[in-house]
Amino acid sequence: MKSPMRDFFFILYLCDNNFPELYTLKIIDMKYKRILLKLSGEALMGNQQYGIDPDILEQYAREIKKVVDKGVEIAIVIGGGNIFRGVQGVSGGLVDRAQGDYMGMLATIINAMALQGALEKFGINTRLQSAIKMEQISEPFIRRRAIRHLEKGRVVIFGGGTGNPYFTTDTAASLRAVEIEANLVLKGTRVDGIYTADPEKDPAAKRFDKISFHEVYERGLNVMDLTAITLCQENKLPIVVFDMNKENNLLQVCEGIDIGTLVS
């Protein structure tokens, strides 16, 4: 049964920094109020071998807009593997691990700026916060400021990973999700959940609808790195792994529809 308040509009008159701003909010039935979406850099390549596919970027922006329009507060962490990965520089003998990881962090900033531009093209207010200080293009990461942006309906994109080498962007996603008190971590991938094996290589692989953190450890499943998984487990923060490339999947997850695999 729908709530009689479902499509009721109300206006809040808020003042921030001594300047009045007008907000129109819509009361809606969504299971999750605040989410953190983790996107891989590789996903932005599309069918390319390198870089950013504009069509994929636009597709993701459209899907994110659907969620924003429903009133869900959304933060995003994006990887940089489509441009540079730290391990790539190490294995090639180019740099040491720490230097390579810093280079990877800069790659995430490029992706974050590209996604920010795509979202703003669709009229979505955004803020880019970086773990590495870059005053000309982003705000520094400040937890309270990030939460305030979310409360105002802005999409907050976190770039630069954690700002420290030896940590993945998956760990950055878990960390930021805990810090902003998100209800859910969403990991958008090219497959529709977690499988017993890589479904792109093993056609006999079976998908899990739900799985516990403990079972992820026991089976050695490649969901996120162990640091990221442990952060979510210790803070009782569920993870949903789903296919970001399928239309309306992101929206349906936020509505509470069983999409992908739930880790809890």
Steps between C-alpha positions, in 0.01 A plus 500: 500500500640837403548763765258794462809721529675333203465779246474786745736789433623729769743787502776562746647846525859457603778745557859402446797732526254791539355439155145363478442201277172342401459123489210290378495152647281206403395236750552164335506132595862392463666233712836677516535869583875535450723276290858484382550381142837348409585502130812349348712702263500206256122526470539845343702354210196330345632306202814711479842385611577817692349825621138609534208404275266803483198274442566301818553821694168638378324171575627502860399864543145418386474209745632711788253779416208259541611431856567865579155596371348258753668688784773247580824655625785357296878509532731344245852356508657419165816309415770592251590170332397624156786751516763366740525240776773509764585131457538565128786743562665263749480190279646695210791617714400862446459611861480360851166401654434823689577719199286279277206523740522879506493502120189280517338750738548774243331277242193478725484881505483509120212250505326687780517827303363326190209355698437835667472666159263232373273532805489877481405473132177339627441779751625313807677708762831342594806550716837336445706434812855373476711319755797678340492877521415656161348839571442601138279203412360351821422547864712317756322207659325629812253256650250752638504701177440186295200404715363853470526485120310172502228644721457779245444248222841532337685199362840481669782337302802389701825496300857414589423173678586516869790735431744231613693240300442127551121547524260424217205708386278220633639577845447871433135425416446304823677766705304792354173305533563448870603863547190646335274247677371346178233229521652291223808455281417427137772351285411547135666240275457336160341187651172462686635395838748272676565158350680186615749571220553761229184466284684646200745208515295220658149447357420260786550773764198552726379835631429575865185698585628558852823415675655577837828681555631185666423289193671753274816452712469121506447463127762760411257679271630802314235753607720774641840483664504368857559841657188638331291196593619511862413869533144430386464194718624672816262793441202280402486667160345277229638480146306434180696389194297556182516563126527876456464472123139374512241776481317582826706256710636778720154641561352159577768421757423828678131410497580176681446266206727194506759580236849351497652344812459630854795458736407545866 
